[in-house]
Amino acid sequence: MRKEIGRALTEAGFIVFLFYSNLLMGEFNRSGMGNQKGLLWAVEDILTPSNFAIALIAAVIGYGVVEYLRKKL
């Protein structure tokens, strides 16, 4: 049971990490303002409650899909 919970938290955490790293990279694209306003501004811009909610929802869905495929295959 503990192993399953640990694996779920690890996989969900990795999905959240990928989500936020993608947002941060987007701030430094040609269309983003990160190059002009700096790293601290970019981090503050992406760390919002709505982004966190989206990341958690995506992590739960992603974990569910991975577990489904793991058991099916």
C-alpha positions in Angstrom: 0.0 0.0 0.0 2.8 2.5 0.9 4.7 1.6 -2.2 1.6 2.3 -4.4 1.0 5.7 -2.7 4.7 6.6 -3.1 4.6 5.7 -6.8 1.4 7.7 -7.3 2.9 10.8 -5.6 6.1 10.4 -7.6 4.3 10.1 -11.0 1.9 12.9 -10.2 4.7 15.1 -9.0 6.6 14.5 -12.2 3.6 15.5 -14.2 3.2 18.7 -12.2 7.0 19.4 -12.7 6.7 19.0 -16.5 3.6 21.2 -16.6 5.4 24.1 -14.7 8.6 23.7 -16.7 6.6 23.9 -19.9 4.9 27.1 -18.7 8.3 28.6 -17.6 9.8 27.8 -21.0 6.9 29.4 -22.7 7.6 32.7 -20.8 11.0 32.8 -22.5 9.7 32.2 -26.1 9.6 35.0 -28.6 6.0 35.7 -27.6 6.7 35.6 -23.8 7.7 38.5 -21.6 10.3 36.5 -19.6 13.2 37.8 -21.6 12.3 41.4 -20.9 11.1 41.1 -17.3 13.4 38.4 -16.0 13.2 35.0 -14.3 11.7 36.1 -11.0 8.8 37.8 -12.9 8.3 34.7 -15.0 8.1 32.4 -12.0 5.7 34.8 -10.2 3.6 34.8 -13.4 3.2 31.1 -13.7 2.7 30.3 -10.0 -1.0 31.0 -9.7 -3.9 29.1 -8.1 -5.5 28.4 -11.4 -2.3 27.0 -12.9 -1.8 24.8 -9.8 -5.4 23.5 -10.1 -4.8 22.7 -13.8 -1.5 20.9 -12.9 -3.2 18.8 -10.2 -6.1 17.8 -12.5 -3.6 16.9 -15.3 -1.5 14.9 -12.8 -4.5 12.9 -11.7 -5.7 12.2 -15.2 -2.2 11.4 -16.3 -1.7 9.0 -13.4 -5.0 7.3 -14.2 -4.1 6.8 -17.8 -0.6 5.5 -17.0 -2.0 3.0 -14.5 -4.7 1.9 -16.9 -2.2 1.3 -19.6 0.2 -0.4 -17.2 -2.5 -2.9 -16.1 -3.9 -3.4 -19.6 -0.5 -4.1 -21.3 
